[in-house]
Amino acid sequence: MNIISSFTAGPTPTNLILNMTSSDQQPPILLHKHHAAPSAFTPENLLREARRQRNLAEASVPPVCILDPDGDIARYLRNAGRAERLRNWACYHTDLYVFEQDGIECGIFGCAVGAAFAVLTAEEFFASGCRVLLSITSAGQILPVQAPPYFVLIDRALRDEGTSYHYLPPSEFIGAQSGISCCCEASMRCR
């Protein structure tokens, strides 16, 4: 199958040609994936080398960690004096902050933007003792559901970013584990 699309950029059209020999041929991102094979780059090795290069002691993270892509929650906690930087966190280019909520010690990392970066950070969290990871962000409202603010619990995601294809066999969507979704929903209804 040949697909030809024309895009006009100024006075000269540019043609983009995508050649696929059959409709069932996989795109390049899905070729040569060995999902059961061990990774060549492990988070444990990345953290070990970062600790060595930065002369840091080994450190555990809290059992509950939060990715805060917008950074709003992390900034709020820091500005309110409720969060302290974990000095021996070895992940490059990030600062992990620790705070307590309802007697539970939590870690939070602000500005985890982009799937590949969020996955790297998540893997390093789990390699460092994290047991539960939440990603909490804000979003615009496309259709009015109710007056903001309110929470939306995402139970599945369209896999179009590419990162997850390196970890899991191809599928259109990836769903949250039902037990986790049910627990989160019940907790949100109690608040």
Contacts in CASP RR format, 6 or more apart in sequence:
PFRMAT RR
TARGET T0000
AUTHOR 0000-0000-0000
METHOD contacts of the structure
MODEL  1
MNIISSFTAGPTPTNLILNMTSSDQQPPILLHKHHAAPSAFTPENLLREA
RRQRNLAEASVPPVCILDPDGDIARYLRNAGRAERLRNWACYHTDLYVFE
QDGIECGIFGCAVGAAFAVLTAEEFFASGCRVLLSITSAGQILPVQAPPY
FVLIDRALRDEGTSYHYLPPSEFIGAQSGISCCCEASMRCR
1 20 0 8 1.000
1 21 0 8 1.000
1 22 0 8 1.000
1 23 0 8 1.000
2 17 0 8 1.000
2 18 0 8 1.000
2 19 0 8 1.000
2 20 0 8 1.000
3 17 0 8 1.000
3 18 0 8 1.000
3 20 0 8 1.000
4 15 0 8 1.000
4 16 0 8 1.000
4 17 0 8 1.000
5 15 0 8 1.000
5 16 0 8 1.000
6 13 0 8 1.000
6 14 0 8 1.000
6 15 0 8 1.000
6 16 0 8 1.000
7 13 0 8 1.000
7 14 0 8 1.000
7 16 0 8 1.000
8 14 0 8 1.000
26 170 0 8 1.000
29 162 0 8 1.000
29 165 0 8 1.000
30 165 0 8 1.000
30 170 0 8 1.000
33 165 0 8 1.000
33 166 0 8 1.000
33 169 0 8 1.000
35 167 0 8 1.000
35 168 0 8 1.000
35 169 0 8 1.000
42 127 0 8 1.000
43 120 0 8 1.000
43 123 0 8 1.000
43 124 0 8 1.000
43 126 0 8 1.000
43 127 0 8 1.000
44 127 0 8 1.000
46 91 0 8 1.000
46 120 0 8 1.000
46 124 0 8 1.000
47 90 0 8 1.000
47 91 0 8 1.000
47 124 0 8 1.000
47 127 0 8 1.000
47 128 0 8 1.000
50 56 0 8 1.000
50 90 0 8 1.000
50 91 0 8 1.000
50 92 0 8 1.000
51 57 0 8 1.000
51 58 0 8 1.000
51 88 0 8 1.000
51 90 0 8 1.000
54 90 0 8 1.000
56 87 0 8 1.000
56 88 0 8 1.000
56 90 0 8 1.000
57 88 0 8 1.000
58 88 0 8 1.000
59 86 0 8 1.000
59 87 0 8 1.000
59 88 0 8 1.000
59 89 0 8 1.000
59 90 0 8 1.000
59 128 0 8 1.000
60 128 0 8 1.000
60 129 0 8 1.000
61 86 0 8 1.000
61 89 0 8 1.000
61 96 0 8 1.000
61 98 0 8 1.000
61 107 0 8 1.000
61 125 0 8 1.000
61 128 0 8 1.000
61 129 0 8 1.000
61 130 0 8 1.000
62 98 0 8 1.000
62 105 0 8 1.000
62 106 0 8 1.000
62 107 0 8 1.000
62 130 0 8 1.000
63 105 0 8 1.000
63 129 0 8 1.000
63 130 0 8 1.000
63 131 0 8 1.000
63 132 0 8 1.000
64 104 0 8 1.000
64 105 0 8 1.000
64 106 0 8 1.000
64 107 0 8 1.000
64 130 0 8 1.000
64 131 0 8 1.000
64 132 0 8 1.000
64 133 0 8 1.000
64 134 0 8 1.000
65 96 0 8 1.000
65 106 0 8 1.000
65 107 0 8 1.000
65 108 0 8 1.000
65 109 0 8 1.000
65 125 0 8 1.000
65 130 0 8 1.000
65 132 0 8 1.000
65 133 0 8 1.000
65 134 0 8 1.000
66 73 0 8 1.000
66 106 0 8 1.000
66 107 0 8 1.000
66 108 0 8 1.000
66 109 0 8 1.000
66 133 0 8 1.000
66 134 0 8 1.000
66 135 0 8 1.000
66 136 0 8 1.000
67 109 0 8 1.000
67 110 0 8 1.000
67 112 0 8 1.000
67 118 0 8 1.000
67 121 0 8 1.000
67 122 0 8 1.000
67 133 0 8 1.000
67 134 0 8 1.000
67 135 0 8 1.000
67 136 0 8 1.000
68 74 0 8 1.000
68 108 0 8 1.000
68 109 0 8 1.000
68 110 0 8 1.000
68 111 0 8 1.000
68 112 0 8 1.000
68 136 0 8 1.000
68 137 0 8 1.000
69 110 0 8 1.000
69 111 0 8 1.000
69 112 0 8 1.000
69 113 0 8 1.000
69 114 0 8 1.000
69 118 0 8 1.000
69 135 0 8 1.000
69 137 0 8 1.000
70 110 0 8 1.000
70 111 0 8 1.000
70 137 0 8 1.000
70 138 0 8 1.000
71 110 0 8 1.000
71 111 0 8 1.000
72 138 0 8 1.000
73 108 0 8 1.000
73 110 0 8 1.000
73 136 0 8 1.000
74 83 0 8 1.000
74 97 0 8 1.000
74 108 0 8 1.000
74 109 0 8 1.000
74 110 0 8 1.000
74 111 0 8 1.000
75 110 0 8 1.000
77 83 0 8 1.000
77 97 0 8 1.000
77 99 0 8 1.000
77 108 0 8 1.000
78 97 0 8 1.000
82 99 0 8 1.000
82 100 0 8 1.000
83 97 0 8 1.000
83 98 0 8 1.000
83 99 0 8 1.000
83 108 0 8 1.000
84 97 0 8 1.000
84 98 0 8 1.000
84 99 0 8 1.000
85 95 0 8 1.000
85 96 0 8 1.000
85 97 0 8 1.000
85 98 0 8 1.000
86 95 0 8 1.000
86 96 0 8 1.000
86 97 0 8 1.000
86 98 0 8 1.000
86 107 0 8 1.000
89 95 0 8 1.000
89 96 0 8 1.000
89 128 0 8 1.000
90 124 0 8 1.000
91 120 0 8 1.000
91 121 0 8 1.000
91 124 0 8 1.000
94 109 0 8 1.000
94 110 0 8 1.000
94 112 0 8 1.000
94 121 0 8 1.000
95 109 0 8 1.000
96 107 0 8 1.000
96 108 0 8 1.000
96 109 0 8 1.000
97 107 0 8 1.000
97 108 0 8 1.000
97 109 0 8 1.000
98 105 0 8 1.000
98 106 0 8 1.000
98 107 0 8 1.000
98 108 0 8 1.000
99 105 0 8 1.000
99 106 0 8 1.000
99 107 0 8 1.000
99 108 0 8 1.000
100 106 0 8 1.000
109 121 0 8 1.000
109 125 0 8 1.000
112 118 0 8 1.000
112 121 0 8 1.000
112 135 0 8 1.000
114 161 0 8 1.000
115 161 0 8 1.000
115 162 0 8 1.000
115 163 0 8 1.000
115 164 0 8 1.000
116 163 0 8 1.000
118 135 0 8 1.000
119 163 0 8 1.000
119 164 0 8 1.000
119 167 0 8 1.000
122 133 0 8 1.000
125 133 0 8 1.000
126 133 0 8 1.000
139 152 0 8 1.000
141 148 0 8 1.000
145 152 0 8 1.000
151 188 0 8 1.000
153 181 0 8 1.000
153 184 0 8 1.000
153 185 0 8 1.000
153 188 0 8 1.000
154 176 0 8 1.000
155 175 0 8 1.000
155 176 0 8 1.000
155 181 0 8 1.000
156 173 0 8 1.000
156 174 0 8 1.000
156 175 0 8 1.000
156 176 0 8 1.000
157 173 0 8 1.000
157 174 0 8 1.000
157 175 0 8 1.000
158 172 0 8 1.000
158 173 0 8 1.000
159 165 0 8 1.000
159 170 0 8 1.000
159 171 0 8 1.000
159 172 0 8 1.000
159 173 0 8 1.000
159 174 0 8 1.000
164 174 0 8 1.000
168 174 0 8 1.000
END
